[in-house]
Amino acid sequence: MYISKLFDLTLFETKYKQQLIELVAYSFIAFFIPFFIGHPQMLVGTMVNATLILSSVYLKRNFLLPIIFMPSIAVLSRGLIFGPFTIFLVYFIPFIWIGNSILALFFKGLYLKKKTNYFITLLSGSFAKAFFLFMIALLFFKLNLIPEIFLKTMGILQFTTAILGGMAAFAIIKSREKINSIKQAS
């Protein structure tokens, strides 16, 4: 019940139509950036994490869930067409979804509910997501299911792109707050 209520928190209240418009915009970014751009991972991961964080603070549960799922589905789809490591990604998809949910829940729980400083939330949420994915990658590596390259990809790269994405999201959040305060003042 607690997590369910967390998923319904947003930075400010929006109407259903606004949530739907934002869902479409974030979904477009979350799917098509990884699908069409694909590389460099630093750029794509940063954009995807920014989208995930923005979705976390602006969208409610049913609108947020597609954003959690879409990036890995896009990468898998792209890999089926273009890449040799696609089979290894299949092992990670449910765990990537959990990692994305972890980051979203940190923003819902710390930043929105407990009003924790944005950058503390970003640091702790990014670490939790990267640590979780790295531990899964380490387990898979020890079981000889994946090549060693995934340890870096699911560890430090996940952390770095989440931090960079969070910094980009912060700039957008602050811009939206300024726009909203101007609208309310007029």
Secondary structure, DSSP 4 states (H G I P E B T S, - for coil): -HHHHHTT--SS---HHHHHHHHHHHHHHHHHIIIII---HHHHHHHHHHHHHHHHHH--HHHHHHHHHHHHHHHHHHHHHH-TTHHHHHHHHHHHHHHHHHHHHHIIIIIIIS---HHHHHHHHHHHHHHHHHHHHHHHHHTTSS-THHHHHTTHHHHHHHHHHHHHHHHHHHHHHHHHHHHHH-
